[in-house]
Structures are given as C-alpha cells and as structure tokens.
Amino acid sequence: MWDALKARKTIRNFLPTEVSNETIAELLEKAARAPSGGNLQPWRVYVINGDSMTRFREHVASQREAETAEYAVYPPNLKEPYRSSRFKVGEDMYALLGIPREDKAARFAHLARNFEFFGAPAAIFCFVDKIMGPPQWSDLGMFLQSFMLLAQEAGLDTCPQEAWAARPDTVKSFVDAPEELMLFCGVAIGAANPDAPVNTLVSDREPLDVWATFV
Ligand SMILES: Cc1cc2nc3c(=O)[nH]c(=O)nc-3n(C[C@H](O)[C@H](O)[C@H](O)COP(=O)(O)O)c2cc1C
C-alpha cells in the first residue's frame, strides 16, 4: 500500500498507449471496496475510452457555449496556509514546463490541456447525486484515491481533474448523465510520458505539526 501511495503522483503528460476497458472495469470494481457512510456508495462513474474517447475529444472541441461551473473548486479568498500551498505547486509546475509568470497565454494553454486529459487515452468521470452532501463527497474522495492507488499498482498513471467542473454541460451531454447527477471530477488514466519534465513534479506536503494535533 505504501509503495503505491508513495509512487502515485498527478501526471500531466500521457503517452497514447491504450488501456483496456476490462482493466478499467477491474480497477473500478476493486475501488468500490472503499468505505462510505451508511454504505451508500454514492459514486456514479462514466468511462471514456477508445472510440468514445475519440468522439469525446471531437465533442469537446465542438462545444463553444459558455458554461456555468458545477461548483466552486476553491473557496473565495483562500487563506493561509492553503493559499501558499496552491501557489507553490502551481509555480513548481510552471517552472518545470518552462513557462514564466508573465506568459499568461502559455499558462492558459497548459490549463486548457486539462480538456484533452493531457493526452491520456482513457478517463473516468465521477458524478454524485445532487441530493448528497459533504459526507458523501468525502466518500467520493475515498473511492477515487482507492482507484488511483489500484491503478498505480497495475502500472497505470492518473490525473484527477476538477477542471472539468468548468465544463459540466459538455461532459453531461456526451455521457447522457441523468438530471439528478452532478459532476465532481474527471480522472485521466494512462501511461506517463517519461520524457515530459512536468511529470517529474513531486508536490510538497505540510509538516505534521501544521495539521495534526496530539492532544
Ligand atoms: C479532486 C482533485 C482534483 C484535481 N484537479 C486537478 C486539475 O483539474 N488539474 C490538474 O492539473 N491537477 C488537478 N489535481 C491535482 C492536484 O494539483 C495534486 O493532487 C496536488 O497538487 C498534489 O500533487 P500530487 O497529486 O502529485 O501528489 C487535482 C487533485 C484532486 C485530488
């Protein structure tokens, strides 16, 4: 477990190497052993792969209407130490990409790569029923981390993507999600490009005493 936990990191440049639906189905079934309050198992997942990925990429490119974000990804006026953590990982990432702060166009172009799954050949979208609240959202997190660790063990890399919260209509119209579901995030799945400097990013973690109190 620790091996997978240690090795997993967010990958932002994938090789086109295919992943089978059988592999993804097996990882999903195993990840569903994640706990959830009352065993509600609130995750609702759509898989995009192979032919559907080809069609989805075309669909994304064809959607030009402005969309209302599904939810606010961060609280407004993020306070410390959260603000600095967010800033630091962004700056570390852009340094590896060789994009300076003043090159807004290049930074924007990198963010837009989210909507190509950073080149990944497969992805899942994780939805939750709109009636669910914060406890069930935390269940989604447990499911998704389980999925990503299992993928890691199976030799696959991942990128969790809240960026898709900005494109809910694009996603919902393609997967034909029922009205009662809201989109939480996407997870790109595939093999990391070993030659991409951005994939060498190892994000910081706050020291234990910042977030744990032994009473
Ligand atoms: C729910 C969730 C959504 C995320 N959304 C994005 C995203 O849209 N785009 C992106 O590049 N990274 C995204 N990330 C990756 C985080 O930036 C990353 O997990 C964090 O910086 C820690 O780095 P690590 O995953 O490499 O340990 C997301 C992570 C999580 C858990």
The ligand as a Gaussian input file, in Angstrom:
#p B3LYP/6-31G(d) Opt

LIG

0 1
 C      -10.045000      16.085000      -6.607000
 C       -8.809000      16.599000      -7.288000
 C       -8.918000      17.398000      -8.405000
 C       -7.784000      17.874000      -9.064000
 N       -7.930000      18.610000     -10.209000
 C       -6.836000      18.900000     -10.971000
 C       -6.983000      19.502000     -12.252000
 O       -8.083000      19.821000     -12.696000
 N       -5.868000      19.701000     -12.995000
 C       -4.627000      19.368000     -12.536000
 O       -3.649000      19.574000     -13.273000
 N       -4.451000      18.807000     -11.301000
 C       -5.525000      18.543000     -10.540000
 N       -5.374000      17.916000      -9.318000
 C       -4.045000      17.516000      -8.895000
 C       -3.532000      18.302000      -7.680000
 O       -2.999000      19.518000      -8.086000
 C       -2.484000      17.408000      -6.995000
 O       -3.117000      16.271000      -6.470000
 C       -1.738000      18.111000      -5.873000
 O       -1.011000      19.204000      -6.352000
 C       -0.795000      17.139000      -5.154000
 O        0.084000      16.576000      -6.104000
 P        0.182000      15.012000      -6.364000
 O       -1.152000      14.511000      -6.795000
 O        1.191000      14.870000      -7.455000
 O        0.611000      14.360000      -5.079000
 C       -6.492000      17.511000      -8.592000
 C       -6.398000      16.712000      -7.453000
 C       -7.523000      16.261000      -6.801000
 C       -7.379000      15.375000      -5.588000

